[in-house]
Amino acid sequence: MSVKPSQAPKRVAGQPRPRSKPAEVRLEELMAAAQSLFLSQGVEATTVSEIVSRAEVAKGTFYHYFDSRNDMLVALGERYTRHFLERLEQAVNACAEEDWVARISNWIGTSVQAYLDTYRLHDIVYPSQHHHDRGNPEKSAVLQQLLGILWSLAQPGVIASLIYAGVHGATDDVIAAGEQDRQPLAEAIVQACLRRLDVPHP
């Protein structure tokens, strides 16, 4: 958004000229502001005016990137999935490429921890989505990541689906139970999955 010369604020002598932030930085700040407000007060209670005020941008900046609040919610969902997958990928890549048992163990354990850390945001950006939904692109992206680990096994697609559903279902049970000591529970889920694969824990 350009500012007409007559409308430009006066600059105090000696102060550096304000620099315009890169578009990707401004977009990230806008989405972070919306995420914070959605988590603290809910989507329906949050207005575009509150989002731009928190992000310290003009309302026109919001509509430069998004058509509506719901449009932003879709973008936040895509962002959530991207960050989730990046966290899992980092955990998997910490293991030797040929050690698929260690890689799947890290994938499962990190998946549990990441979901426990972010389930409130997950439920906001995907309010009607559950782990058993058919054909959603987020599930497909996670399954593709699993297949990259399990490709050498017989029927890797079936195994990937079983692990995906089992891990998310078990983690939902942990959330519902309100357990405080989550690390042992995450480890128990890893070991249970490995037993189903008939492999020892690394």
Biotite code that builds the C-alpha atoms (Angstrom):
import biotite.structure as struc

atoms = struc.array([
    struc.Atom([0.000, 0.000, 0.000], chain_id="A", res_id=1, res_name="MET", atom_name="CA", element="C"),
    struc.Atom([1.557, 3.330, -1.058], chain_id="A", res_id=2, res_name="SER", atom_name="CA", element="C"),
    struc.Atom([1.319, 6.488, 1.028], chain_id="A", res_id=3, res_name="VAL", atom_name="CA", element="C"),
    struc.Atom([0.754, 9.787, -0.705], chain_id="A", res_id=4, res_name="LYS", atom_name="CA", element="C"),
    struc.Atom([3.478, 12.411, -0.033], chain_id="A", res_id=5, res_name="PRO", atom_name="CA", element="C"),
    struc.Atom([1.013, 14.691, 1.726], chain_id="A", res_id=6, res_name="SER", atom_name="CA", element="C"),
    struc.Atom([0.015, 11.850, 4.048], chain_id="A", res_id=7, res_name="GLN", atom_name="CA", element="C"),
    struc.Atom([3.488, 10.606, 4.895], chain_id="A", res_id=8, res_name="ALA", atom_name="CA", element="C"),
    struc.Atom([4.364, 11.024, 8.608], chain_id="A", res_id=9, res_name="PRO", atom_name="CA", element="C"),
    struc.Atom([7.084, 13.516, 9.413], chain_id="A", res_id=10, res_name="LYS", atom_name="CA", element="C"),
    struc.Atom([10.443, 12.021, 10.281], chain_id="A", res_id=11, res_name="ARG", atom_name="CA", element="C"),
    struc.Atom([12.408, 13.346, 13.224], chain_id="A", res_id=12, res_name="VAL", atom_name="CA", element="C"),
    struc.Atom([15.903, 14.520, 12.244], chain_id="A", res_id=13, res_name="ALA", atom_name="CA", element="C"),
    struc.Atom([18.522, 11.859, 12.880], chain_id="A", res_id=14, res_name="GLY", atom_name="CA", element="C"),
    struc.Atom([16.071, 8.946, 12.879], chain_id="A", res_id=15, res_name="GLN", atom_name="CA", element="C"),
    struc.Atom([16.657, 6.225, 10.282], chain_id="A", res_id=16, res_name="PRO", atom_name="CA", element="C"),
    struc.Atom([14.020, 5.824, 7.623], chain_id="A", res_id=17, res_name="ARG", atom_name="CA", element="C"),
    struc.Atom([11.618, 3.004, 8.464], chain_id="A", res_id=18, res_name="PRO", atom_name="CA", element="C"),
    struc.Atom([12.249, -0.020, 6.316], chain_id="A", res_id=19, res_name="ARG", atom_name="CA", element="C"),
    struc.Atom([9.410, -1.955, 4.776], chain_id="A", res_id=20, res_name="SER", atom_name="CA", element="C"),
    struc.Atom([9.388, -5.564, 5.912], chain_id="A", res_id=21, res_name="LYS", atom_name="CA", element="C"),
    struc.Atom([9.679, -8.307, 3.293], chain_id="A", res_id=22, res_name="PRO", atom_name="CA", element="C"),
    struc.Atom([6.309, -9.685, 2.234], chain_id="A", res_id=23, res_name="ALA", atom_name="CA", element="C"),
    struc.Atom([7.014, -13.120, 3.698], chain_id="A", res_id=24, res_name="GLU", atom_name="CA", element="C"),
    struc.Atom([7.891, -11.597, 7.091], chain_id="A", res_id=25, res_name="VAL", atom_name="CA", element="C"),
    struc.Atom([4.739, -9.463, 7.138], chain_id="A", res_id=26, res_name="ARG", atom_name="CA", element="C"),
    struc.Atom([2.632, -12.484, 6.165], chain_id="A", res_id=27, res_name="LEU", atom_name="CA", element="C"),
    struc.Atom([4.195, -14.620, 8.908], chain_id="A", res_id=28, res_name="GLU", atom_name="CA", element="C"),
    struc.Atom([3.567, -11.920, 11.515], chain_id="A", res_id=29, res_name="GLU", atom_name="CA", element="C"),
    struc.Atom([-0.036, -11.596, 10.367], chain_id="A", res_id=30, res_name="LEU", atom_name="CA", element="C"),
    struc.Atom([-0.595, -15.346, 10.625], chain_id="A", res_id=31, res_name="MET", atom_name="CA", element="C"),
    struc.Atom([1.155, -15.533, 14.005], chain_id="A", res_id=32, res_name="ALA", atom_name="CA", element="C"),
    struc.Atom([-1.113, -12.774, 15.315], chain_id="A", res_id=33, res_name="ALA", atom_name="CA", element="C"),
    struc.Atom([-4.213, -14.597, 14.091], chain_id="A", res_id=34, res_name="ALA", atom_name="CA", element="C"),
    struc.Atom([-3.014, -17.893, 15.558], chain_id="A", res_id=35, res_name="GLN", atom_name="CA", element="C"),
    struc.Atom([-2.424, -16.307, 18.952], chain_id="A", res_id=36, res_name="SER", atom_name="CA", element="C"),
    struc.Atom([-5.876, -14.716, 18.988], chain_id="A", res_id=37, res_name="LEU", atom_name="CA", element="C"),
    struc.Atom([-7.629, -17.866, 17.753], chain_id="A", res_id=38, res_name="PHE", atom_name="CA", element="C"),
    struc.Atom([-5.979, -19.877, 20.530], chain_id="A", res_id=39, res_name="LEU", atom_name="CA", element="C"),
    struc.Atom([-6.762, -17.368, 23.263], chain_id="A", res_id=40, res_name="SER", atom_name="CA", element="C"),
    struc.Atom([-10.331, -16.394, 22.391], chain_id="A", res_id=41, res_name="GLN", atom_name="CA", element="C"),
    struc.Atom([-11.563, -18.625, 19.566], chain_id="A", res_id=42, res_name="GLY", atom_name="CA", element="C"),
    struc.Atom([-12.067, -18.107, 15.855], chain_id="A", res_id=43, res_name="VAL", atom_name="CA", element="C"),
    struc.Atom([-15.621, -16.774, 15.978], chain_id="A", res_id=44, res_name="GLU", atom_name="CA", element="C"),
    struc.Atom([-14.760, -14.211, 18.649], chain_id="A", res_id=45, res_name="ALA", atom_name="CA", element="C"),
    struc.Atom([-11.778, -12.863, 16.700], chain_id="A", res_id=46, res_name="THR", atom_name="CA", element="C"),
    struc.Atom([-12.237, -10.065, 14.194], chain_id="A", res_id=47, res_name="THR", atom_name="CA", element="C"),
    struc.Atom([-10.036, -9.005, 11.306], chain_id="A", res_id=48, res_name="VAL", atom_name="CA", element="C"),
    struc.Atom([-9.571, -5.671, 13.090], chain_id="A", res_id=49, res_name="SER", atom_name="CA", element="C"),
    struc.Atom([-8.118, -7.462, 16.118], chain_id="A", res_id=50, res_name="GLU", atom_name="CA", element="C"),
    struc.Atom([-5.795, -9.504, 13.927], chain_id="A", res_id=51, res_name="ILE", atom_name="CA", element="C"),
    struc.Atom([-4.349, -6.491, 12.108], chain_id="A", res_id=52, res_name="VAL", atom_name="CA", element="C"),
    struc.Atom([-4.061, -4.570, 15.379], chain_id="A", res_id=53, res_name="SER", atom_name="CA", element="C"),
    struc.Atom([-2.086, -7.408, 16.966], chain_id="A", res_id=54, res_name="ARG", atom_name="CA", element="C"),
    struc.Atom([0.127, -7.667, 13.865], chain_id="A", res_id=55, res_name="ALA", atom_name="CA", element="C"),
    struc.Atom([0.477, -3.863, 13.688], chain_id="A", res_id=56, res_name="GLU", atom_name="CA", element="C"),
    struc.Atom([-0.499, -3.654, 10.020], chain_id="A", res_id=57, res_name="VAL", atom_name="CA", element="C"),
    struc.Atom([-3.254, -1.908, 8.106], chain_id="A", res_id=58, res_name="ALA", atom_name="CA", element="C"),
    struc.Atom([-6.469, -3.758, 7.374], chain_id="A", res_id=59, res_name="LYS", atom_name="CA", element="C"),
    struc.Atom([-5.680, -3.485, 3.679], chain_id="A", res_id=60, res_name="GLY", atom_name="CA", element="C"),
    struc.Atom([-2.600, -5.641, 4.296], chain_id="A", res_id=61, res_name="THR", atom_name="CA", element="C"),
    struc.Atom([-4.839, -8.428, 5.547], chain_id="A", res_id=62, res_name="PHE", atom_name="CA", element="C"),
    struc.Atom([-6.985, -8.309, 2.435], chain_id="A", res_id=63, res_name="TYR", atom_name="CA", element="C"),
    struc.Atom([-3.898, -8.210, 0.250], chain_id="A", res_id=64, res_name="HIS", atom_name="CA", element="C"),
    struc.Atom([-3.168, -11.785, 1.405], chain_id="A", res_id=65, res_name="TYR", atom_name="CA", element="C"),
    struc.Atom([-6.599, -13.160, 2.342], chain_id="A", res_id=66, res_name="PHE", atom_name="CA", element="C"),
    struc.Atom([-10.168, -12.776, 1.137], chain_id="A", res_id=67, res_name="ASP", atom_name="CA", element="C"),
    struc.Atom([-11.633, -13.492, 4.573], chain_id="A", res_id=68, res_name="SER", atom_name="CA", element="C"),
    struc.Atom([-10.926, -14.807, 8.048], chain_id="A", res_id=69, res_name="ARG", atom_name="CA", element="C"),
    struc.Atom([-11.856, -18.301, 6.860], chain_id="A", res_id=70, res_name="ASN", atom_name="CA", element="C"),
    struc.Atom([-9.382, -17.970, 4.009], chain_id="A", res_id=71, res_name="ASP", atom_name="CA", element="C"),
    struc.Atom([-6.698, -17.245, 6.607], chain_id="A", res_id=72, res_name="MET", atom_name="CA", element="C"),
    struc.Atom([-7.832, -20.283, 8.589], chain_id="A", res_id=73, res_name="LEU", atom_name="CA", element="C"),
    struc.Atom([-7.172, -22.483, 5.545], chain_id="A", res_id=74, res_name="VAL", atom_name="CA", element="C"),
    struc.Atom([-3.693, -21.001, 5.231], chain_id="A", res_id=75, res_name="ALA", atom_name="CA", element="C"),
    struc.Atom([-3.056, -21.614, 8.929], chain_id="A", res_id=76, res_name="LEU", atom_name="CA", element="C"),
    struc.Atom([-4.037, -25.250, 8.422], chain_id="A", res_id=77, res_name="GLY", atom_name="CA", element="C"),
    struc.Atom([-1.547, -25.634, 5.593], chain_id="A", res_id=78, res_name="GLU", atom_name="CA", element="C"),
    struc.Atom([1.090, -23.930, 7.742], chain_id="A", res_id=79, res_name="ARG", atom_name="CA", element="C"),
    struc.Atom([0.315, -26.273, 10.645], chain_id="A", res_id=80, res_name="TYR", atom_name="CA", element="C"),
    struc.Atom([0.754, -29.363, 8.488], chain_id="A", res_id=81, res_name="THR", atom_name="CA", element="C"),
    struc.Atom([3.973, -28.030, 6.972], chain_id="A", res_id=82, res_name="ARG", atom_name="CA", element="C"),
    struc.Atom([5.504, -27.350, 10.389], chain_id="A", res_id=83, res_name="HIS", atom_name="CA", element="C"),
    struc.Atom([4.320, -30.731, 11.695], chain_id="A", res_id=84, res_name="PHE", atom_name="CA", element="C"),
    struc.Atom([5.929, -32.575, 8.786], chain_id="A", res_id=85, res_name="LEU", atom_name="CA", element="C"),
    struc.Atom([9.150, -30.567, 9.119], chain_id="A", res_id=86, res_name="GLU", atom_name="CA", element="C"),
    struc.Atom([9.406, -31.537, 12.787], chain_id="A", res_id=87, res_name="ARG", atom_name="CA", element="C"),
    struc.Atom([8.953, -35.213, 11.920], chain_id="A", res_id=88, res_name="LEU", atom_name="CA", element="C"),
    struc.Atom([11.443, -34.999, 9.065], chain_id="A", res_id=89, res_name="GLU", atom_name="CA", element="C"),
    struc.Atom([14.107, -33.526, 11.348], chain_id="A", res_id=90, res_name="GLN", atom_name="CA", element="C"),
    struc.Atom([13.608, -36.378, 13.810], chain_id="A", res_id=91, res_name="ALA", atom_name="CA", element="C"),
    struc.Atom([13.802, -39.031, 11.105], chain_id="A", res_id=92, res_name="VAL", atom_name="CA", element="C"),
    struc.Atom([16.855, -37.484, 9.460], chain_id="A", res_id=93, res_name="ASN", atom_name="CA", element="C"),
    struc.Atom([18.714, -37.672, 12.769], chain_id="A", res_id=94, res_name="ALA", atom_name="CA", element="C"),
    struc.Atom([18.891, -41.456, 12.209], chain_id="A", res_id=95, res_name="CYS", atom_name="CA", element="C"),
    struc.Atom([21.016, -43.408, 9.760], chain_id="A", res_id=96, res_name="ALA", atom_name="CA", element="C"),
    struc.Atom([19.224, -43.797, 6.435], chain_id="A", res_id=97, res_name="GLU", atom_name="CA", element="C"),
    struc.Atom([19.521, -47.595, 6.485], chain_id="A", res_id=98, res_name="GLU", atom_name="CA", element="C"),
    struc.Atom([18.199, -47.935, 10.080], chain_id="A", res_id=99, res_name="ASP", atom_name="CA", element="C"),
    struc.Atom([14.489, -47.947, 9.366], chain_id="A", res_id=100, res_name="TRP", atom_name="CA", element="C"),
    struc.Atom([13.645, -49.199, 12.882], chain_id="A", res_id=101, res_name="VAL", atom_name="CA", element="C"),
    struc.Atom([15.286, -46.163, 14.498], chain_id="A", res_id=102, res_name="ALA", atom_name="CA", element="C"),
    struc.Atom([13.675, -43.904, 11.892], chain_id="A", res_id=103, res_name="ARG", atom_name="CA", element="C"),
    struc.Atom([10.159, -45.221, 12.472], chain_id="A", res_id=104, res_name="ILE", atom_name="CA", element="C"),
    struc.Atom([10.720, -45.088, 16.250], chain_id="A", res_id=105, res_name="SER", atom_name="CA", element="C"),
    struc.Atom([11.715, -41.435, 16.023], chain_id="A", res_id=106, res_name="ASN", atom_name="CA", element="C"),
    struc.Atom([8.811, -40.731, 13.688], chain_id="A", res_id=107, res_name="TRP", atom_name="CA", element="C"),
    struc.Atom([6.275, -42.248, 16.093], chain_id="A", res_id=108, res_name="ILE", atom_name="CA", element="C"),
    struc.Atom([7.707, -40.655, 19.226], chain_id="A", res_id=109, res_name="GLY", atom_name="CA", element="C"),
    struc.Atom([7.994, -37.229, 17.616], chain_id="A", res_id=110, res_name="THR", atom_name="CA", element="C"),
    struc.Atom([4.517, -37.504, 16.104], chain_id="A", res_id=111, res_name="SER", atom_name="CA", element="C"),
    struc.Atom([3.066, -38.136, 19.563], chain_id="A", res_id=112, res_name="VAL", atom_name="CA", element="C"),
    struc.Atom([4.973, -35.241, 21.140], chain_id="A", res_id=113, res_name="GLN", atom_name="CA", element="C"),
    struc.Atom([4.206, -32.831, 18.286], chain_id="A", res_id=114, res_name="ALA", atom_name="CA", element="C"),
    struc.Atom([0.502, -33.639, 18.403], chain_id="A", res_id=115, res_name="TYR", atom_name="CA", element="C"),
    struc.Atom([0.410, -33.261, 22.200], chain_id="A", res_id=116, res_name="LEU", atom_name="CA", element="C"),
    struc.Atom([2.166, -29.892, 21.853], chain_id="A", res_id=117, res_name="ASP", atom_name="CA", element="C"),
    struc.Atom([-0.142, -28.563, 19.152], chain_id="A", res_id=118, res_name="THR", atom_name="CA", element="C"),
    struc.Atom([-3.495, -30.346, 19.372], chain_id="A", res_id=119, res_name="TYR", atom_name="CA", element="C"),
    struc.Atom([-5.351, -27.163, 20.374], chain_id="A", res_id=120, res_name="ARG", atom_name="CA", element="C"),
    struc.Atom([-4.173, -25.444, 17.213], chain_id="A", res_id=121, res_name="LEU", atom_name="CA", element="C"),
    struc.Atom([-4.913, -28.605, 15.198], chain_id="A", res_id=122, res_name="HIS", atom_name="CA", element="C"),
    struc.Atom([-8.495, -28.586, 16.445], chain_id="A", res_id=123, res_name="ASP", atom_name="CA", element="C"),
    struc.Atom([-8.862, -24.920, 15.473], chain_id="A", res_id=124, res_name="ILE", atom_name="CA", element="C"),
    struc.Atom([-7.498, -25.171, 11.937], chain_id="A", res_id=125, res_name="VAL", atom_name="CA", element="C"),
    struc.Atom([-9.108, -28.573, 11.280], chain_id="A", res_id=126, res_name="TYR", atom_name="CA", element="C"),
    struc.Atom([-12.315, -28.409, 13.344], chain_id="A", res_id=127, res_name="PRO", atom_name="CA", element="C"),
    struc.Atom([-14.124, -31.179, 11.471], chain_id="A", res_id=128, res_name="SER", atom_name="CA", element="C"),
    struc.Atom([-11.145, -33.364, 10.629], chain_id="A", res_id=129, res_name="GLN", atom_name="CA", element="C"),
    struc.Atom([-10.287, -36.585, 12.393], chain_id="A", res_id=130, res_name="HIS", atom_name="CA", element="C"),
    struc.Atom([-7.560, -39.122, 11.796], chain_id="A", res_id=131, res_name="HIS", atom_name="CA", element="C"),
    struc.Atom([-9.970, -41.432, 9.959], chain_id="A", res_id=132, res_name="HIS", atom_name="CA", element="C"),
    struc.Atom([-11.188, -38.850, 7.414], chain_id="A", res_id=133, res_name="ASP", atom_name="CA", element="C"),
    struc.Atom([-10.892, -40.139, 3.869], chain_id="A", res_id=134, res_name="ARG", atom_name="CA", element="C"),
    struc.Atom([-8.807, -38.496, 1.203], chain_id="A", res_id=135, res_name="GLY", atom_name="CA", element="C"),
    struc.Atom([-7.751, -35.297, 2.946], chain_id="A", res_id=136, res_name="ASN", atom_name="CA", element="C"),
    struc.Atom([-4.432, -33.906, 1.656], chain_id="A", res_id=137, res_name="PRO", atom_name="CA", element="C"),
    struc.Atom([-2.944, -33.479, 5.134], chain_id="A", res_id=138, res_name="GLU", atom_name="CA", element="C"),
    struc.Atom([-3.345, -37.176, 5.888], chain_id="A", res_id=139, res_name="LYS", atom_name="CA", element="C"),
    struc.Atom([-1.938, -38.058, 2.462], chain_id="A", res_id=140, res_name="SER", atom_name="CA", element="C"),
    struc.Atom([1.164, -35.936, 3.119], chain_id="A", res_id=141, res_name="ALA", atom_name="CA", element="C"),
    struc.Atom([1.823, -37.691, 6.430], chain_id="A", res_id=142, res_name="VAL", atom_name="CA", element="C"),
    struc.Atom([1.285, -41.126, 4.873], chain_id="A", res_id=143, res_name="LEU", atom_name="CA", element="C"),
    struc.Atom([3.745, -40.301, 2.099], chain_id="A", res_id=144, res_name="GLN", atom_name="CA", element="C"),
    struc.Atom([6.323, -39.447, 4.747], chain_id="A", res_id=145, res_name="GLN", atom_name="CA", element="C"),
    struc.Atom([5.690, -42.784, 6.469], chain_id="A", res_id=146, res_name="LEU", atom_name="CA", element="C"),
    struc.Atom([5.967, -44.665, 3.192], chain_id="A", res_id=147, res_name="LEU", atom_name="CA", element="C"),
    struc.Atom([9.404, -43.149, 2.738], chain_id="A", res_id=148, res_name="GLY", atom_name="CA", element="C"),
    struc.Atom([10.458, -45.038, 5.879], chain_id="A", res_id=149, res_name="ILE", atom_name="CA", element="C"),
    struc.Atom([8.500, -48.281, 5.433], chain_id="A", res_id=150, res_name="LEU", atom_name="CA", element="C"),
    struc.Atom([8.901, -48.782, 1.674], chain_id="A", res_id=151, res_name="TRP", atom_name="CA", element="C"),
    struc.Atom([11.009, -51.951, 2.053], chain_id="A", res_id=152, res_name="SER", atom_name="CA", element="C"),
    struc.Atom([8.360, -53.822, 4.064], chain_id="A", res_id=153, res_name="LEU", atom_name="CA", element="C"),
    struc.Atom([5.602, -55.980, 2.631], chain_id="A", res_id=154, res_name="ALA", atom_name="CA", element="C"),
    struc.Atom([2.420, -53.936, 2.106], chain_id="A", res_id=155, res_name="GLN", atom_name="CA", element="C"),
    struc.Atom([3.940, -50.659, 3.315], chain_id="A", res_id=156, res_name="PRO", atom_name="CA", element="C"),
    struc.Atom([0.771, -48.714, 2.525], chain_id="A", res_id=157, res_name="GLY", atom_name="CA", element="C"),
    struc.Atom([-1.323, -50.854, 4.872], chain_id="A", res_id=158, res_name="VAL", atom_name="CA", element="C"),
    struc.Atom([1.298, -50.648, 7.617], chain_id="A", res_id=159, res_name="ILE", atom_name="CA", element="C"),
    struc.Atom([1.592, -46.868, 7.214], chain_id="A", res_id=160, res_name="ALA", atom_name="CA", element="C"),
    struc.Atom([-2.178, -46.456, 7.551], chain_id="A", res_id=161, res_name="SER", atom_name="CA", element="C"),
    struc.Atom([-2.255, -48.656, 10.666], chain_id="A", res_id=162, res_name="LEU", atom_name="CA", element="C"),
    struc.Atom([0.562, -46.711, 12.308], chain_id="A", res_id=163, res_name="ILE", atom_name="CA", element="C"),
    struc.Atom([-0.990, -43.364, 11.373], chain_id="A", res_id=164, res_name="TYR", atom_name="CA", element="C"),
    struc.Atom([-4.404, -44.291, 12.769], chain_id="A", res_id=165, res_name="ALA", atom_name="CA", element="C"),
    struc.Atom([-2.992, -46.038, 15.844], chain_id="A", res_id=166, res_name="GLY", atom_name="CA", element="C"),
    struc.Atom([-0.616, -43.243, 16.816], chain_id="A", res_id=167, res_name="VAL", atom_name="CA", element="C"),
    struc.Atom([-3.217, -40.507, 16.446], chain_id="A", res_id=168, res_name="HIS", atom_name="CA", element="C"),
    struc.Atom([-5.935, -42.535, 18.127], chain_id="A", res_id=169, res_name="GLY", atom_name="CA", element="C"),
    struc.Atom([-3.718, -43.388, 21.094], chain_id="A", res_id=170, res_name="ALA", atom_name="CA", element="C"),
    struc.Atom([-2.554, -39.780, 21.386], chain_id="A", res_id=171, res_name="THR", atom_name="CA", element="C"),
    struc.Atom([-6.152, -38.563, 21.365], chain_id="A", res_id=172, res_name="ASP", atom_name="CA", element="C"),
    struc.Atom([-6.786, -40.952, 24.280], chain_id="A", res_id=173, res_name="ASP", atom_name="CA", element="C"),
    struc.Atom([-3.850, -39.419, 26.171], chain_id="A", res_id=174, res_name="VAL", atom_name="CA", element="C"),
    struc.Atom([-5.245, -35.926, 25.552], chain_id="A", res_id=175, res_name="ILE", atom_name="CA", element="C"),
    struc.Atom([-8.731, -36.963, 26.660], chain_id="A", res_id=176, res_name="ALA", atom_name="CA", element="C"),
    struc.Atom([-7.341, -38.556, 29.824], chain_id="A", res_id=177, res_name="ALA", atom_name="CA", element="C"),
    struc.Atom([-5.467, -35.385, 30.715], chain_id="A", res_id=178, res_name="GLY", atom_name="CA", element="C"),
    struc.Atom([-2.296, -37.271, 31.560], chain_id="A", res_id=179, res_name="GLU", atom_name="CA", element="C"),
    struc.Atom([0.502, -35.126, 32.978], chain_id="A", res_id=180, res_name="GLN", atom_name="CA", element="C"),
    struc.Atom([3.468, -37.466, 32.521], chain_id="A", res_id=181, res_name="ASP", atom_name="CA", element="C"),
    struc.Atom([3.390, -37.695, 28.743], chain_id="A", res_id=182, res_name="ARG", atom_name="CA", element="C"),
    struc.Atom([6.929, -38.831, 27.923], chain_id="A", res_id=183, res_name="GLN", atom_name="CA", element="C"),
    struc.Atom([6.464, -42.394, 29.277], chain_id="A", res_id=184, res_name="PRO", atom_name="CA", element="C"),
    struc.Atom([3.134, -42.585, 27.458], chain_id="A", res_id=185, res_name="LEU", atom_name="CA", element="C"),
    struc.Atom([4.760, -41.491, 24.202], chain_id="A", res_id=186, res_name="ALA", atom_name="CA", element="C"),
    struc.Atom([7.426, -44.159, 24.706], chain_id="A", res_id=187, res_name="GLU", atom_name="CA", element="C"),
    struc.Atom([4.716, -46.762, 25.384], chain_id="A", res_id=188, res_name="ALA", atom_name="CA", element="C"),
    struc.Atom([3.052, -45.902, 22.065], chain_id="A", res_id=189, res_name="ILE", atom_name="CA", element="C"),
    struc.Atom([6.393, -46.298, 20.259], chain_id="A", res_id=190, res_name="VAL", atom_name="CA", element="C"),
    struc.Atom([6.992, -49.701, 21.819], chain_id="A", res_id=191, res_name="GLN", atom_name="CA", element="C"),
    struc.Atom([3.436, -50.870, 21.121], chain_id="A", res_id=192, res_name="ALA", atom_name="CA", element="C"),
    struc.Atom([3.813, -49.973, 17.430], chain_id="A", res_id=193, res_name="CYS", atom_name="CA", element="C"),
    struc.Atom([7.180, -51.724, 17.201], chain_id="A", res_id=194, res_name="LEU", atom_name="CA", element="C"),
    struc.Atom([5.698, -54.859, 18.744], chain_id="A", res_id=195, res_name="ARG", atom_name="CA", element="C"),
    struc.Atom([3.017, -54.840, 16.062], chain_id="A", res_id=196, res_name="ARG", atom_name="CA", element="C"),
    struc.Atom([5.824, -54.631, 13.501], chain_id="A", res_id=197, res_name="LEU", atom_name="CA", element="C"),
    struc.Atom([7.555, -57.530, 15.300], chain_id="A", res_id=198, res_name="ASP", atom_name="CA", element="C"),
    struc.Atom([10.809, -55.616, 15.768], chain_id="A", res_id=199, res_name="VAL", atom_name="CA", element="C"),
    struc.Atom([12.739, -54.828, 18.965], chain_id="A", res_id=200, res_name="PRO", atom_name="CA", element="C"),
    struc.Atom([13.017, -51.321, 20.307], chain_id="A", res_id=201, res_name="HIS", atom_name="CA", element="C"),
    struc.Atom([16.344, -49.816, 19.174], chain_id="A", res_id=202, res_name="PRO", atom_name="CA", element="C"),
])
